[in-house]
Amino acid sequence: MKIEKYSYQLFYSTGLFFITTSIFAQHLSIFFKPPVILALCLIYLVKVKKRNALVLFTMMLILVSEVLSMKDFVRYFRVVNVLLSLYYFLNIILLWKSLKKIKIQFSKVFTVQLLITMGLIIYVLISVARLILPSVIEDKVFLVILITFFTLFVCSCYYIYLNSKTVISSSLMVAASCFLIVNILTALYKLYVFLEVFVVIANLLQIFGQFFLVKFFIEQHKLVPNRKDYF
């Protein structure tokens, strides 16, 4: 379909413009991120027959939160945290369909792979939170809520990845990994130490993460449980 081809071309071109402006004209990047999100919404609408409005709503949430973050992260810190918390919470709801198909089993939740992975992730998140906490001490409750929902989201992603056919669920794993790095880098360069390379890497991985998350939701119905048991 031509419209599908054009929607991908639109995403690639807007994504390239966004990354280019974040490198050479960072103050203009706020105008180029919304078209990237809208292009992803178009891809979802074109590729999916049984559309879920919640997917599009979460895309609008991330669009607003990122625009506010780029405009003034400190000023809108509380609002951005609320929006992101809602974003990850709703994504967990969207992943519930896959979790039900795979079936949540305690024997598979407490596997060595998942426990080590989540242990490391929680350790890194807590370490970063301690670094930036002095700058947002009044909003620490919102930060804790965001970290909690984000951790649950990442845990759900990795659980699905470990217990399903990886051809489809690998997109989810890539998305979760990208979001993890993005959130850490964003917190560091916004509130701790500013490095331009952090901005570029975060913006690039943000696009990758959002693309692969949408890709997973497009292919979610094809997910097949993996019957292998992990030690």
ZIFEN-V303011 format. One line per field, one symbol per residue. psi: psi as a letter, one per 30 degrees, with the letter a starting at -180 (. if undefined). A space follows every 50 residues. Layout:
# ZIFEN-V303011
psi=???
This chain:
# ZIFEN-V303011
psi=keeeeeeeeeeeeeeeeeeeefefieffffffeeeeeeeeeeeeeefkei kjfeeeeeeeeeeeeeeeefejeeegeeeeeeeeeeeeeeeeeefeeeee eejkkeffehleeeeeeeeeeeeeeeeeeeefeffhefgeeeeeeeeeee eeeeeeeeeeefglkfeefeeeeeeeeeeeeeeeeeeefefdkkkeeeee eeeefeeeeeefeeeefegeffkkkjfkkk.
